[in-house]
Amino acid sequence: MGLNMNIEFDKKKLEHKMLLLDWELNDLNIKTKEVHNLKLRKEMQVALTKKDQDHNQAELLKLSKQSQLLKEATEKRIEIYRKKEEKVKREIEYLQRENQQLSTQGHALGLTVKQRTDIADMMNRKNNENNTNGETDTYKKFKEISQNKRLFELAKKQTEEIELLREELNRLKAKTFANFTNQTSRF
């Protein structure tokens, strides 16, 4: 019985090892299928197979040079943008100072305008006090001219009416006295 048990144990041990080896075989088959299913570029395949070490070194040098050039170009751009930023900041400061000056000038001009309007108002009040009716000289002259014009037009109309009335009177006289003149000439 002891020998049978050892054989059965060895048999089960071997079955177990076979099962593990089958699993490993399946795992390796799956992994190779995955590698075959991957779409690799030619450069990657070469790198994986490591057949062309010189090509890899040349590619590595080319990439490092590109990286270095990109770093230098980036640093130059950053420096250009820093200079532009400084220039814009100086322009902003200049414009702020100019705006401040303009606002103070605007305030001063506003005060000057207010003073001048006050002076003009005082002069107008003084002129109004000097005129009895509160009318200025130009307004009085305008009023006199318009009154003269109205009087002239009125006189012209009255003259025309008098002329019309004289003509009517002469016509009426001619009607009434014309009969008498005709009869006196017969005698």
Secondary structure by P-SEA (a helix, b strand, c coil): caaaaaaaaaaaaaaaaaaaaaaaaaaaaaaaaaaaaccccaaaaaaaacccaaaaaaaaaaaaaaaaaaaaaaaaaaaaaaaaaaaaaaaaaaaaaaaaaaaaaaaaaaaaaaaaaaaaaaaaaaaaaaccccccaaaaaaaaaaaaaaaaaaaaaaaaaaaaaaaaaaaaaaaaaaaaaaaaaac
